[in-house]
Amino acid sequence: MFIIKCLDWWESIKVMEKSILVKFGRKVRLERLKKNLSQEDLGARAGLHRTYIGMVERAEKNVTLRNIEKICRALDLRIRDFFKDF
């Protein structure tokens, strides 16, 4: 029973992690499109590869705090403003 509860807990953590990545990726895409930037443009402005931006937008990457800062700066947004309606 303990093992089953641990597995259930672990699965719920993975679902929550995935949902936050999806939410973050959608927000990056929304802000990028508001500024009429391609993934390549945003990547160049942020110092990140265009494929990395695509992976973030598709929730395939767990983004570091450093890269969140780079993406926000490239979008001309303060971090707190990016997450304001999160």
C-alpha positions as CSV (number, residue, x, y, z in Angstrom):
1,M,0.0,0.0,0.0
2,F,2.8,2.4,0.9
3,I,4.5,1.8,-2.5
4,I,1.2,2.5,-4.3
5,K,0.8,5.8,-2.4
6,C,4.3,6.8,-3.3
7,L,3.8,6.0,-6.9
8,D,0.5,8.0,-6.9
9,W,2.3,10.9,-5.3
10,W,5.1,10.8,-7.8
11,E,2.7,10.7,-10.7
12,S,0.8,13.7,-9.4
13,I,4.2,15.6,-9.1
14,K,5.0,14.8,-12.7
15,V,1.6,16.0,-13.8
16,M,2.0,19.3,-11.9
17,E,5.5,19.7,-13.4
18,K,4.2,19.2,-16.9
19,S,1.3,21.6,-16.4
20,I,3.6,24.4,-15.3
21,L,5.8,23.8,-18.3
22,V,2.8,23.9,-20.6
23,K,1.6,27.1,-19.0
24,F,5.1,28.7,-19.2
25,G,5.5,27.7,-22.8
26,R,2.2,29.0,-23.8
27,K,3.0,32.3,-22.2
28,V,6.3,32.6,-24.0
29,R,4.6,31.9,-27.3
30,L,1.9,34.5,-26.6
31,E,4.4,37.2,-25.7
32,R,6.7,36.3,-28.6
33,L,3.8,36.6,-31.1
34,K,2.6,39.9,-29.5
35,K,6.0,41.3,-30.5
36,N,5.9,39.6,-33.9
37,L,9.1,37.7,-33.2
38,S,10.0,34.3,-34.7
39,Q,11.5,31.6,-32.5
40,E,14.8,32.4,-34.2
41,D,14.4,36.1,-33.4
42,L,13.6,35.5,-29.8
43,G,16.4,33.0,-29.5
44,A,18.9,35.5,-30.9
45,R,17.8,38.2,-28.6
46,A,17.9,35.9,-25.6
47,G,21.2,34.2,-26.5
48,L,19.5,30.9,-26.8
49,H,19.1,28.5,-29.8
50,R,15.9,28.7,-31.8
51,T,15.2,25.0,-31.2
52,Y,15.5,25.6,-27.5
53,I,12.8,28.3,-27.7
54,G,10.6,25.8,-29.6
55,M,11.2,23.1,-27.0
56,V,10.2,25.6,-24.2
57,E,7.1,26.5,-26.0
58,R,6.1,22.9,-26.4
59,A,6.9,22.1,-22.8
60,E,9.7,19.8,-23.7
61,K,12.3,21.6,-21.5
62,N,12.4,22.4,-17.9
63,V,13.7,26.0,-18.0
64,T,16.3,27.3,-15.6
65,L,15.9,30.6,-13.7
66,R,18.8,32.0,-15.8
67,N,17.0,31.2,-19.0
68,I,13.7,32.6,-17.7
69,E,15.5,35.8,-17.1
70,K,17.1,35.8,-20.6
71,I,13.7,35.1,-22.2
72,C,12.0,37.8,-20.3
73,R,14.6,40.4,-21.1
74,A,14.5,39.4,-24.8
75,L,10.7,40.0,-24.6
76,D,11.3,43.4,-22.9
77,L,9.4,42.1,-19.8
78,R,10.2,42.2,-16.2
79,I,10.0,38.7,-14.7
80,R,7.3,39.8,-12.3
81,D,5.2,41.2,-15.2
82,F,5.7,38.0,-17.1
83,F,4.3,35.9,-14.3
84,K,1.6,38.5,-13.2
85,D,-1.3,36.7,-14.8
86,F,0.2,33.3,-14.6
